[in-house]
């Protein structure tokens, strides 16, 4: 069942890829920030927004559905036009240039990702992580940790020279990164009550 659409008359307009996975939680977080959040399932709907969030879920299913809906090239063009895109968990896998297996991915972000790096669903966990650069941009206390939730989470194994690492686990595993207009997190900020990473993504929207 689809959510009731709630239009909030403030910019920016942010789309959430609504093919599968935790898109509703992202939309509710955006509503709490007074953002015009929209479910995206077609290229025509994508044309109406200024930024896109690709949620967690099952990355192979999301990729196959995106291909069948004609969204792969549309999202690539959206990114090439400089519009910001954020992938969380499965969405991060979808952004990656390399995932070590054969599945539909965008190959737009210079990161190598390992799927299910921490094990099965029962191995999900929470970990407070440092997000110093994000806090700096938002004007928050630099040392304020973020309560990250990891569910069958991927990790970033390697990054290209243009990729900025935004957060790691205490053991050094990379769990958040940015490259130009692309943001990737291996955890689920939408499942917390902490809006900082959503607010950080909003700072990537071109005000013009």
Backbone as a chain_set.jsonl record, in Angstrom:
{"seq": "XXXXXXXXXXXXXXXXXXXXXXXXXXXXXXXXXXXXXXXXXXXXXXXXXXXXXXXXXXXXXXXXXXXXXXXXXXXXXXXXXXXXXXXXXXXXXXXXXXXXXXXXXXXXXXXXXXXXXXXXXXXXXXXXXXXXXXXXXXXXXXXXXXXXXXXXXXXXXXXXXXXXXXXXXXXXXXXXXXXXXXXXXXXXXXXXXXXXXXXXXXXXXXXX", "coords": {"N": [[0.847, -1.198, 0.0], [0.577, 2.172, -0.9], [1.909, 5.23, 0.433], [0.01, 8.037, 1.641], [0.191, 10.942, -0.235], [1.878, 13.82, 0.775], [2.147, 17.059, 0.22], [4.401, 19.576, 0.828], [4.77, 22.942, 0.9], [7.471, 23.952, 0.444], [10.767, 24.459, -0.708], [13.576, 22.208, -0.816], [12.495, 19.936, -3.465], [12.501, 16.589, -2.845], [13.148, 13.392, -3.991], [12.392, 9.975, -3.237], [13.513, 6.875, -4.004], [11.188, 4.489, -4.694], [10.841, 1.694, -5.049], [11.367, -0.645, -3.673], [12.087, -1.705, -0.328], [13.223, 0.437, 2.426], [11.807, 2.928, 1.954], [9.679, 4.446, 2.945], [10.349, 5.269, 5.539], [12.417, 7.101, 5.093], [10.955, 9.084, 3.779], [9.217, 9.932, 5.814], [11.079, 11.038, 7.589], [12.01, 13.175, 6.02], [9.614, 14.631, 5.773], [9.416, 15.448, 8.436], [11.325, 17.359, 8.465], [10.198, 19.359, 7.074], [10.229, 19.15, 4.293], [9.451, 18.8, 0.843], [8.675, 15.794, 0.034], [8.82, 13.059, -2.206], [7.606, 10.053, -3.658], [9.385, 8.027, -5.9], [9.08, 6.373, -8.911], [9.195, 6.314, -11.629], [10.808, 7.553, -14.649], [9.653, 10.014, -15.342], [8.639, 10.995, -12.93], [11.038, 11.328, -11.576], [12.103, 13.486, -12.935], [10.892, 15.628, -11.725], [12.062, 16.335, -9.344], [14.684, 17.589, -7.137], [16.677, 16.301, -5.846], [17.722, 12.982, -4.9], [17.038, 10.146, -2.922], [18.169, 6.897, -2.386], [17.014, 4.045, -0.995], [17.667, 1.609, 1.693], [17.314, -1.979, 1.412], [16.761, -4.74, -0.68], [19.387, -5.15, -2.664], [19.782, -6.352, -5.202], [17.168, -6.801, -6.084], [16.196, -4.145, -6.133], [17.849, -3.102, -8.136], [17.091, -4.648, -10.394], [14.377, -3.968, -10.617], [14.609, -1.214, -11.053], [15.841, -1.259, -13.545], [13.794, -2.456, -15.074], [11.84, -0.511, -14.907], [12.888, 1.453, -16.412], [14.723, 3.191, -15.247], [17.487, 3.233, -14.847], [19.259, 4.572, -16.73], [18.068, 7.056, -16.531], [18.554, 7.83, -13.862], [21.34, 7.919, -13.942], [21.668, 10.062, -15.747], [20.489, 12.091, -14.261], [22.323, 12.274, -12.169], [24.597, 13.004, -13.655], [23.839, 15.534, -14.381], [24.397, 16.94, -12.163], [22.78, 16.796, -9.954], [22.089, 15.983, -6.556], [22.509, 12.731, -5.138], [21.756, 10.239, -2.808], [22.684, 7.223, -1.408], [21.616, 4.719, 0.765], [22.713, 1.914, 2.513], [21.531, -0.701, 0.751], [21.125, 1.112, -1.294], [23.601, 2.351, -1.394], [25.153, 0.264, -2.398], [24.027, 0.153, -4.923], [24.957, 2.522, -6.051], [27.676, 2.05, -6.36], [30.856, 1.451, -8.033], [31.93, -1.05, -8.149], [30.966, -4.216, -6.977], [31.559, -6.831, -6.663], [29.992, -8.907, -7.63], [27.568, -10.137, -10.014], [25.169, -7.986, -10.779], [22.529, -5.58, -11.39], [23.825, -2.376, -11.302], [24.575, 1.131, -10.805], [27.149, 2.136, -11.191], [28.469, 4.625, -10.709], [29.817, 5.857, -8.653], [33.022, 6.073, -7.279], [33.721, 3.719, -5.64], [34.44, 0.626, -4.014], [32.445, -1.956, -2.967], [31.5, -4.259, -0.438], [29.0, -6.559, -0.075], [26.629, -7.364, 2.553], [28.482, -7.346, 4.721], [28.74, -7.762, 7.424], [27.408, -10.024, 8.106], [24.387, -11.95, 8.654], [20.85, -11.038, 9.049], [20.403, -11.369, 11.799], [22.768, -10.542, 12.805], [22.731, -7.844, 12.889], [23.389, -4.524, 14.159], [23.96, -1.723, 16.413], [25.912, 1.237, 16.431], [27.701, 3.895, 17.761], [29.041, 6.458, 15.866], [31.678, 8.577, 14.603], [31.063, 11.648, 12.975], [32.45, 13.906, 11.984], [32.984, 15.835, 9.896], [30.448, 16.176, 8.787], [29.069, 17.218, 11.0], [30.507, 19.604, 11.177], [29.771, 20.99, 8.819], [27.07, 21.346, 9.353], [27.13, 22.956, 11.549], [27.121, 21.833, 14.043], [28.111, 20.368, 17.237], [31.377, 19.275, 16.985], [32.346, 16.811, 17.902], [30.125, 15.286, 18.378], [28.59, 12.207, 18.357], [27.071, 9.876, 16.03], [24.159, 7.826, 16.07], [24.395, 5.045, 14.573], [22.684, 2.585, 12.664], [23.057, -0.669, 11.671], [22.077, -2.961, 9.313], [22.262, -6.009, 7.958], [24.465, -4.974, 6.607], [26.43, -3.372, 4.04], [29.954, -2.66, 3.444], [32.392, -0.145, 2.603], [35.068, -1.028, 0.793], [37.174, 0.054, -0.656], [38.228, 3.24, -1.954], [38.156, 5.757, -4.523], [40.4, 8.391, -5.646], [39.017, 10.788, -5.618], [37.097, 10.571, -3.739], [35.663, 11.404, -0.663], [36.114, 10.365, 2.579], [33.75, 10.067, 5.061], [33.014, 8.824, 7.432], [34.053, 6.243, 9.658], [34.041, 2.973, 11.157], [35.161, 2.065, 14.505], [37.174, 0.173, 13.986], [38.186, 0.962, 11.593], [36.779, 0.384, 9.259], [35.139, 1.627, 6.399], [32.22, 3.532, 6.368], [30.733, 5.641, 5.485], [30.684, 7.987, 2.839], [31.553, 10.537, 0.415], [31.298, 11.79, -2.865], [31.635, 14.345, -4.901], [28.494, 15.142, -6.032], [27.415, 12.918, -4.876], [26.409, 10.83, -2.209], [27.032, 8.353, 0.203], [25.996, 5.919, 2.518], [26.471, 3.191, 4.686], [24.772, 2.459, 6.629], [21.579, 3.004, 8.353], [20.225, 5.9, 8.57], [17.595, 6.804, 8.543], [16.17, 5.243, 10.291], [16.57, 6.168, 12.786], [16.111, 8.784, 15.265], [17.593, 10.907, 14.72], [18.327, 13.557, 12.728], [20.541, 14.489, 11.381], [22.119, 13.531, 9.176], [20.33, 13.464, 7.072], [19.802, 16.211, 6.999], [22.324, 17.106, 6.285], [22.495, 16.032, 3.69], [20.586, 17.66, 2.486], [21.98, 20.049, 2.372], [23.462, 19.704, 0.136], [21.922, 20.295, -2.009], [21.467, 22.344, -4.801], [20.732, 25.674, -4.378], [19.752, 27.23, -6.443]], "CA": [[0.0, 0.0, 0.0], [1.366, 3.388, -1.013], [1.624, 6.265, 1.421], [-0.704, 9.223, 1.196], [1.155, 11.98, -0.619], [1.728, 15.072, 1.499], [2.967, 18.09, -0.401], [4.761, 20.681, 1.7], [5.115, 24.009, -0.035], [8.797, 24.511, 0.644], [11.843, 23.808, -1.455], [13.613, 21.579, -2.127], [11.709, 18.718, -3.707], [13.397, 15.445, -2.747], [12.548, 12.11, -4.319], [12.894, 8.753, -2.609], [13.254, 5.744, -4.883], [10.159, 3.732, -3.959], [10.637, 0.421, -5.728], [11.454, -1.695, -2.675], [12.931, -1.323, 0.789], [12.808, 1.333, 3.512], [11.605, 4.286, 1.443], [8.704, 5.19, 3.763], [11.028, 5.887, 6.674], [13.093, 8.304, 4.585], [9.941, 10.098, 3.497], [8.752, 10.489, 7.085], [12.14, 11.909, 8.105], [11.983, 14.403, 5.227], [8.43, 15.389, 6.203], [9.698, 16.068, 9.739], [12.183, 18.51, 8.187], [9.403, 20.287, 6.267], [10.675, 19.002, 2.908], [8.497, 18.225, -0.109], [9.218, 14.472, -0.274], [7.993, 12.392, -3.209], [7.967, 8.698, -4.051], [9.843, 8.004, -7.291], [9.033, 5.052, -9.55], [9.296, 6.453, -13.085], [11.668, 8.666, -15.085], [8.886, 11.265, -15.343], [8.612, 11.481, -11.545], [12.392, 11.757, -11.249], [12.312, 14.801, -13.538], [10.219, 16.656, -10.945], [12.712, 16.555, -8.051], [16.001, 18.221, -7.155], [17.611, 15.384, -5.209], [17.163, 11.631, -4.833], [17.536, 9.195, -1.937], [17.936, 5.494, -2.728], [16.981, 3.478, 0.354], [18.053, 0.236, 1.934], [16.392, -3.011, 0.959], [17.481, -5.838, -1.327], [20.014, -4.399, -3.753], [19.552, -6.999, -6.495], [15.779, -6.527, -6.456], [16.093, -2.732, -6.49], [18.491, -2.927, -9.437], [16.277, -5.25, -11.448], [13.168, -3.157, -10.777], [15.01, 0.05, -11.677], [16.052, -1.544, -14.966], [12.512, -2.723, -15.731], [11.081, 0.741, -14.933], [13.603, 2.402, -17.266], [15.292, 4.223, -14.394], [18.949, 3.218, -14.747], [19.84, 5.687, -17.486], [17.51, 8.31, -16.011], [19.282, 8.2, -12.65], [22.685, 8.316, -14.371], [21.565, 11.406, -16.32], [20.187, 12.945, -13.114], [23.609, 12.477, -11.49], [25.474, 13.744, -14.564], [23.383, 16.92, -14.375], [24.861, 17.564, -10.933], [21.802, 16.716, -8.868], [22.615, 15.091, -5.52], [21.897, 11.42, -4.909], [22.256, 9.594, -1.586], [22.336, 5.814, -1.287], [21.795, 4.119, 2.083], [22.769, 0.451, 2.546], [21.387, -1.206, -0.619], [21.311, 2.255, -2.189], [25.047, 2.539, -1.553], [25.577, -0.789, -3.326], [23.523, 0.543, -6.24], [25.81, 3.601, -6.546], [29.084, 1.664, -6.426], [31.456, 1.049, -9.308], [32.277, -2.469, -8.076], [30.353, -4.887, -5.827], [32.06, -8.189, -6.571], [29.067, -9.915, -8.139], [26.85, -9.686, -11.202], [23.834, -7.466, -10.514], [22.399, -4.237, -11.969], [24.246, -1.245, -10.484], [24.75, 2.344, -11.6], [28.586, 2.325, -11.464], [28.691, 6.068, -10.815], [30.63, 6.34, -7.534], [34.287, 5.348, -7.322], [33.888, 2.94, -4.42], [34.263, -0.821, -4.075], [31.577, -2.291, -1.842], [31.238, -5.651, -0.106], [27.644, -6.749, 0.436], [26.421, -8.179, 3.766], [29.831, -7.47, 5.276], [28.71, -8.094, 8.848], [26.649, -11.247, 8.33], [22.954, -12.033, 8.393], [19.947, -10.126, 9.76], [20.581, -11.515, 13.251], [24.021, -9.89, 13.168], [22.544, -6.384, 12.852], [23.884, -3.902, 15.383], [24.032, -0.267, 16.482], [27.246, 1.707, 16.798], [27.917, 5.331, 17.686], [30.166, 6.729, 14.975], [32.05, 9.982, 14.434], [30.699, 12.273, 11.696], [33.011, 15.237, 12.263], [32.803, 16.751, 8.779], [29.01, 16.452, 8.692], [28.783, 18.152, 12.089], [31.096, 20.912, 10.845], [28.923, 21.63, 7.81], [25.785, 21.682, 9.961], [27.31, 23.836, 12.697], [26.885, 21.058, 15.26], [29.303, 20.036, 18.005], [32.183, 18.435, 16.106], [32.561, 15.474, 18.455], [28.85, 14.621, 18.651], [28.52, 10.957, 17.618], [25.787, 9.547, 15.384], [23.733, 6.466, 16.429], [24.211, 4.342, 13.302], [22.045, 1.266, 12.705], [23.561, -1.503, 10.585], [21.217, -4.126, 9.088], [22.828, -6.722, 6.802], [25.057, -3.792, 5.983], [27.675, -3.427, 3.258], [30.99, -1.692, 3.797], [33.21, 0.331, 1.498], [36.391, -1.651, 0.899], [38.19, 0.918, -1.266], [37.692, 4.466, -2.534], [38.988, 6.456, -5.482], [41.102, 9.578, -5.157], [38.099, 11.926, -5.488], [36.094, 10.233, -2.732], [35.927, 11.876, 0.694], [35.601, 9.476, 3.628], [33.038, 10.851, 6.067], [32.922, 8.13, 8.711], [34.503, 4.861, 9.752], [33.875, 2.297, 12.435], [36.407, 2.112, 15.283], [38.212, -0.681, 13.401], [38.643, 1.549, 10.345], [35.909, 0.089, 8.118], [34.509, 2.848, 5.886], [30.767, 3.362, 6.364], [30.098, 6.81, 4.871], [31.605, 8.666, 1.924], [30.96, 11.511, -0.499], [32.052, 12.109, -4.088], [30.875, 15.355, -5.629], [27.074, 15.202, -5.679], [26.991, 11.59, -4.433], [26.597, 10.52, -0.798], [26.768, 6.936, 0.461], [26.121, 5.444, 3.897], [26.158, 1.771, 4.761], [23.819, 2.299, 7.726], [20.205, 3.467, 8.119], [19.873, 7.082, 9.362], [16.135, 6.991, 8.577], [15.599, 4.449, 11.377], [16.867, 6.852, 14.044], [15.438, 10.076, 15.425], [18.634, 11.899, 14.485], [18.133, 14.015, 11.345], [21.717, 15.211, 10.9], [22.621, 13.139, 7.856], [19.343, 13.985, 6.119], [20.036, 17.65, 6.868], [23.564, 17.248, 5.512], [22.154, 15.807, 2.289], [19.877, 18.834, 1.996], [22.951, 21.109, 2.071], [24.045, 19.413, -1.173], [20.991, 20.752, -3.041], [21.759, 23.664, -5.351], [19.601, 26.558, -4.09], [19.228, 27.799, -7.682]], "C": [[0.876, 1.238, 0.0], [0.962, 4.391, 0.066], [0.768, 7.365, 0.812], [0.315, 10.319, 0.922], [0.852, 13.26, 0.138], [2.677, 16.087, 0.891], [3.172, 19.231, 0.587], [5.331, 21.78, 0.825], [6.409, 24.71, 0.35], [9.767, 23.744, -0.224], [12.811, 23.204, -0.443], [12.643, 20.41, -2.238], [12.681, 17.541, -3.748], [12.613, 14.171, -3.075], [13.182, 10.988, -3.518], [12.517, 7.596, -3.525], [12.376, 4.73, -4.148], [9.823, 2.431, -4.665], [10.572, -0.733, -4.743], [12.291, -1.164, -1.52], [12.343, -0.238, 1.676], [12.582, 2.761, 3.038], [10.648, 5.093, 2.312], [9.374, 5.92, 4.918], [11.806, 7.136, 6.258], [12.093, 9.43, 4.348], [9.438, 10.736, 4.786], [9.806, 11.405, 7.703], [12.149, 13.231, 7.342], [10.77, 15.259, 5.571], [8.701, 16.119, 7.514], [10.584, 17.298, 9.588], [11.502, 19.536, 7.287], [9.879, 20.315, 4.815], [9.553, 18.38, 2.088], [9.08, 16.897, -0.598], [8.262, 13.715, -1.182], [8.51, 10.988, -3.509], [8.279, 8.677, -5.551], [9.825, 6.568, -7.809], [9.226, 5.123, -11.061], [10.258, 7.577, -13.437], [10.946, 10.005, -15.05], [8.806, 11.852, -13.933], [9.989, 11.982, -11.119], [12.666, 13.162, -11.788], [11.766, 15.941, -12.685], [10.928, 17.0, -9.634], [14.129, 17.091, -8.239], [17.079, 17.368, -6.506], [16.921, 14.044, -5.053], [17.85, 10.84, -3.729], [17.177, 7.785, -2.404], [18.081, 4.685, -1.448], [17.623, 2.097, 0.45], [16.953, -0.714, 1.491], [17.197, -4.17, 0.426], [18.069, -5.286, -2.624], [19.785, -5.029, -5.124], [18.146, -6.717, -6.994], [15.608, -5.083, -6.891], [16.688, -2.493, -7.869], [17.655, -3.468, -10.58], [15.004, -4.447, -11.694], [13.492, -1.824, -11.438], [15.229, -0.143, -13.168], [14.725, -1.726, -15.687], [11.649, -1.472, -15.834], [11.767, 1.801, -15.802], [14.318, 3.491, -16.499], [16.817, 4.274, -14.388], [19.574, 4.408, -15.466], [19.32, 7.028, -16.984], [18.236, 8.767, -14.764], [20.704, 8.62, -13.005], [22.679, 9.733, -14.945], [21.302, 12.442, -15.241], [21.486, 13.291, -12.384], [24.546, 13.308, -12.355], [25.11, 15.216, -14.636], [23.755, 17.647, -13.087], [23.887, 17.502, -9.779], [22.254, 15.675, -7.841], [21.796, 13.818, -5.364], [22.574, 10.789, -3.698], [21.764, 8.151, -1.572], [22.624, 5.318, 0.116], [21.73, 2.604, 1.953], [22.657, -0.116, 1.127], [21.56, -0.091, -1.64], [22.776, 2.569, -2.419], [25.61, 1.506, -2.518], [25.218, -0.389, -4.754], [24.37, 1.645, -6.871], [27.199, 3.121, -6.962], [29.551, 1.309, -7.829], [31.767, -0.439, -9.332], [31.673, -3.085, -6.817], [30.724, -6.366, -5.749], [31.11, -9.276, -7.01], [28.276, -9.294, -9.289], [25.427, -9.287, -10.826], [23.748, -6.07, -11.117], [22.815, -3.157, -10.968], [24.517, -0.053, -11.406], [26.198, 2.576, -12.015], [28.934, 3.806, -11.649], [29.584, 6.626, -9.71], [31.86, 5.452, -7.426], [34.578, 4.673, -5.978], [33.701, 1.458, -4.738], [33.556, -1.25, -2.806], [31.487, -3.807, -1.681], [29.86, -5.755, 0.518], [27.653, -7.597, 1.709], [27.732, -8.418, 4.523], [29.849, -7.92, 6.731], [27.891, -9.36, 9.143], [25.171, -11.091, 8.048], [22.17, -11.006, 9.202], [20.174, -10.17, 11.271], [21.863, -10.861, 13.746], [23.94, -8.366, 13.07], [22.965, -5.779, 14.194], [23.787, -2.385, 15.287], [25.417, 0.139, 16.972], [27.28, 3.228, 16.697], [29.173, 5.593, 16.865], [30.433, 8.23, 14.904], [31.661, 10.458, 13.044], [31.177, 13.733, 11.732], [32.747, 16.231, 11.144], [31.335, 17.128, 8.604], [28.61, 17.438, 9.781], [29.318, 19.541, 11.778], [30.22, 21.674, 9.863], [27.618, 22.118, 8.428], [25.91, 22.673, 11.113], [27.01, 23.161, 14.01], [28.2, 20.864, 16.01], [30.115, 19.001, 17.232], [32.284, 16.997, 16.598], [31.269, 14.719, 18.746], [28.7, 13.391, 17.756], [27.125, 10.732, 17.039], [25.43, 8.099, 15.703], [23.398, 5.639, 15.184], [23.643, 2.939, 13.521], [22.464, 0.493, 11.465], [22.717, -2.768, 10.476], [21.677, -4.831, 7.813], [23.638, -5.742, 5.948], [26.259, -4.129, 5.114], [28.722, -2.529, 3.892], [31.706, -1.273, 2.519], [34.624, -0.197, 1.708], [37.502, -0.745, 0.363], [37.503, 2.117, -1.889], [38.681, 5.036, -3.535], [39.54, 7.74, -4.906], [40.169, 10.773, -4.952], [37.029, 11.696, -4.437], [36.551, 10.705, -1.359], [35.31, 10.903, 1.69], [35.002, 10.334, 4.735], [32.951, 10.166, 7.42], [33.451, 6.709, 8.576], [34.08, 4.29, 11.098], [35.184, 2.368, 13.217], [37.53, 1.25, 14.712], [38.69, -0.195, 12.035], [37.795, 1.242, 9.132], [35.15, 1.346, 7.704], [33.008, 2.632, 5.767], [30.024, 4.588, 5.831], [31.123, 7.542, 4.022], [30.825, 9.59, 1.001], [31.889, 11.692, -1.697], [31.234, 13.085, -4.905], [29.442, 15.428, -5.135], [26.52, 13.853, -5.228], [27.356, 11.373, -2.967], [26.237, 9.059, -0.589], [26.964, 6.633, 1.936], [25.724, 3.979, 3.937], [25.113, 1.472, 5.824], [22.5, 2.996, 7.395], [19.869, 4.682, 8.994], [18.371, 7.283, 9.508], [15.465, 6.208, 9.698], [15.912, 5.03, 12.751], [15.994, 8.103, 14.147], [16.41, 11.225, 15.177], [18.611, 12.3, 13.004], [19.397, 14.59, 10.714], [22.155, 14.801, 9.492], [21.615, 13.512, 6.776], [19.544, 15.486, 5.917], [21.319, 17.929, 6.093], [23.284, 17.048, 4.026], [21.456, 17.035, 1.71], [20.833, 19.982, 1.691], [23.593, 20.901, 0.705], [23.147, 19.86, -2.319], [21.378, 22.151, -3.49], [20.56, 24.574, -5.114], [19.008, 27.203, -5.337], [18.391, 26.798, -8.442]], "O": [[1.806, 1.349, 0.799], [-0.173, 4.395, 0.543], [0.805, 7.591, -0.398], [1.192, 10.589, 1.743], [-0.284, 13.733, 0.148], [3.893, 15.97, 1.044], [2.207, 19.782, 1.116], [6.287, 21.551, 0.083], [6.43, 25.923, 0.557], [9.616, 22.543, -0.449], [12.854, 23.662, 0.699], [12.057, 19.962, -1.253], [13.579, 17.502, -4.589], [11.552, 13.915, -2.504], [14.36, 11.045, -3.165], [11.337, 7.366, -3.79], [12.767, 4.186, -3.115], [8.652, 2.106, -4.855], [9.819, -1.687, -4.942], [13.115, -0.27, -1.712], [11.133, -0.014, 1.686], [13.098, 3.704, 3.638], [10.792, 6.312, 2.407], [9.013, 7.053, 5.239], [11.843, 8.119, 6.998], [12.356, 10.587, 4.677], [9.251, 11.952, 4.843], [9.465, 12.437, 8.28], [12.282, 14.294, 7.95], [10.882, 16.482, 5.654], [8.279, 17.261, 7.695], [10.603, 18.171, 10.455], [12.142, 20.466, 6.796], [9.926, 21.374, 4.188], [8.801, 17.54, 2.58], [9.882, 16.874, -1.532], [7.05, 13.72, -0.966], [9.719, 10.771, -3.602], [7.538, 9.233, -6.362], [10.454, 5.674, -7.243], [9.404, 4.09, -11.706], [10.501, 8.463, -12.618], [11.563, 11.028, -14.756], [8.895, 13.067, -13.761], [10.09, 12.96, -10.378], [13.384, 13.938, -11.158], [12.132, 17.097, -12.893], [10.457, 17.858, -8.887], [14.692, 17.053, -9.333], [18.265, 17.681, -6.606], [15.692, 13.962, -5.069], [19.074, 10.854, -3.607], [16.034, 7.511, -2.77], [19.168, 4.642, -0.87], [18.054, 1.508, -0.541], [15.82, -0.309, 1.232], [18.21, -4.547, 1.015], [17.336, -4.992, -3.568], [19.612, -4.311, -6.108], [17.943, -6.43, -8.174], [14.956, -4.81, -7.898], [16.111, -1.771, -8.681], [17.522, -2.821, -11.618], [14.595, -4.263, -12.84], [12.738, -1.354, -12.289], [14.848, 0.71, -13.97], [14.543, -1.211, -16.79], [10.818, -1.366, -16.736], [11.275, 2.924, -15.911], [14.509, 4.593, -17.014], [17.388, 5.277, -13.958], [20.337, 5.167, -14.866], [20.043, 8.024, -17.006], [18.511, 9.956, -14.609], [21.223, 9.577, -12.431], [23.583, 10.519, -14.662], [21.834, 13.551, -15.299], [21.721, 14.446, -12.028], [25.215, 14.213, -11.856], [25.964, 16.056, -14.917], [23.464, 18.833, -12.935], [24.135, 18.094, -8.729], [22.745, 14.609, -8.211], [20.568, 13.828, -5.446], [23.799, 10.802, -3.575], [20.568, 7.893, -1.708], [23.74, 5.47, 0.613], [20.799, 2.07, 1.35], [23.618, -0.015, 0.364], [22.083, -0.321, -2.73], [23.16, 3.001, -3.506], [26.448, 1.83, -3.36], [26.01, -0.572, -5.678], [24.493, 1.702, -8.094], [27.829, 3.729, -7.828], [28.761, 0.923, -8.691], [31.861, -1.035, -10.405], [31.841, -2.554, -5.72], [30.252, -7.076, -4.861], [31.383, -10.456, -6.791], [28.314, -8.083, -9.504], [24.58, -10.146, -10.582], [24.777, -5.433, -11.338], [22.215, -3.043, -9.899], [24.669, -0.207, -12.618], [26.453, 3.15, -13.074], [29.601, 4.187, -12.61], [30.061, 7.755, -9.82], [31.756, 4.227, -7.476], [35.538, 5.008, -5.284], [32.915, 1.087, -5.609], [34.006, -0.947, -1.701], [31.408, -4.542, -2.665], [29.583, -5.11, 1.529], [28.541, -8.423, 1.924], [28.046, -9.543, 4.911], [30.869, -8.408, 7.215], [27.706, -9.722, 10.305], [24.757, -10.209, 7.297], [22.746, -10.209, 9.943], [20.141, -9.138, 11.942], [22.038, -10.646, 14.945], [24.958, -7.679, 13.158], [22.904, -6.44, 15.231], [23.559, -1.834, 14.21], [26.014, -0.529, 17.816], [26.925, 3.789, 15.661], [30.232, 5.025, 17.13], [29.535, 9.046, 15.116], [31.896, 9.766, 12.054], [30.395, 14.663, 11.532], [32.329, 17.358, 11.409], [31.02, 18.28, 8.305], [27.885, 18.395, 9.51], [28.667, 20.542, 12.076], [29.957, 22.862, 10.049], [27.118, 23.184, 8.068], [24.9, 23.177, 11.603], [26.68, 23.827, 14.991], [29.272, 21.16, 15.482], [29.583, 17.953, 16.865], [32.305, 16.066, 15.793], [31.311, 13.623, 19.305], [28.684, 13.516, 16.532], [26.141, 11.315, 17.494], [26.292, 7.224, 15.62], [22.234, 5.551, 14.793], [24.055, 2.212, 14.425], [22.251, 0.947, 10.341], [22.642, -3.555, 11.419], [21.499, -4.307, 6.714], [23.501, -5.7, 4.726], [27.014, -5.054, 5.413], [28.411, -1.73, 4.776], [31.636, -1.952, 1.495], [35.289, 0.148, 2.684], [38.627, -0.769, 0.862], [36.347, 2.037, -2.302], [39.889, 4.832, -3.418], [39.184, 8.131, -3.794], [40.498, 11.681, -4.188], [36.146, 12.534, -4.258], [37.679, 10.441, -0.942], [34.107, 10.648, 1.644], [35.665, 11.217, 5.279], [32.828, 10.834, 8.447], [33.318, 6.067, 7.534], [33.801, 5.024, 12.046], [36.221, 2.7, 12.642], [38.706, 1.548, 14.921], [39.503, -0.857, 11.389], [38.056, 1.785, 8.059], [34.587, 2.046, 8.546], [32.564, 1.668, 5.142], [28.796, 4.565, 5.737], [32.277, 7.703, 4.419], [29.614, 9.452, 0.826], [33.111, 11.741, -1.551], [30.248, 12.701, -5.534], [29.193, 15.735, -3.97], [25.305, 13.657, -5.196], [28.465, 11.69, -2.537], [25.248, 8.576, -1.141], [27.962, 7.031, 2.537], [24.754, 3.574, 3.296], [24.621, 0.346, 5.909], [22.325, 3.514, 6.292], [19.282, 4.512, 10.063], [17.919, 7.871, 10.49], [14.31, 6.475, 10.028], [15.552, 4.439, 13.769], [15.241, 8.429, 13.23], [16.074, 12.387, 15.405], [18.849, 11.465, 12.131], [19.332, 15.13, 9.61], [22.527, 15.662, 8.695], [22.016, 13.847, 5.662], [19.464, 15.977, 4.791], [21.385, 18.89, 5.327], [23.778, 17.809, 3.194], [21.71, 17.409, 0.565], [20.532, 20.813, 0.834], [24.206, 21.822, 0.166], [23.557, 19.814, -3.479], [21.593, 23.038, -2.664], [19.468, 24.278, -5.6], [17.874, 27.679, -5.298], [17.871, 27.113, -9.512]]}, "num_chains": 1, "name": "protein.A"}
